[in-house]
Amino acid sequence: MPRAIGGISEALRGARRAQFFAEVLAAEQGAELDVTLTEWWGRAMLDSDPQRDRIHAAAVAGTLPATSWDEIARRRANGGAISGE
């Protein structure tokens, strides 16, 4: 997705799109606008994830699988392999 006003707005859902435009219109050109676009680009990436609704429901229900920092460190040390592989 382009990190541009058009690309971001197309990916946002519902009222989030209106909120995005309000913040973009209020931001001054330069660093403030850059920060606004970067923050909203991240939100738009999440909104465009086809698994978003399933992941959100699992997070709310407390059933979303979690990984500890120790496990992430082990995976990195093993070249990305999951323990037991």
Secondary structure, DSSP 8 states (H G I E B T S, - for coil): --SSHHHHHHH--HHHHHHHHHHHHHS-TTHHHHHHHHHHHHHHHHHT-TTHHHHHHHHHHT-S----HHHHHHHHHTTT--TT-
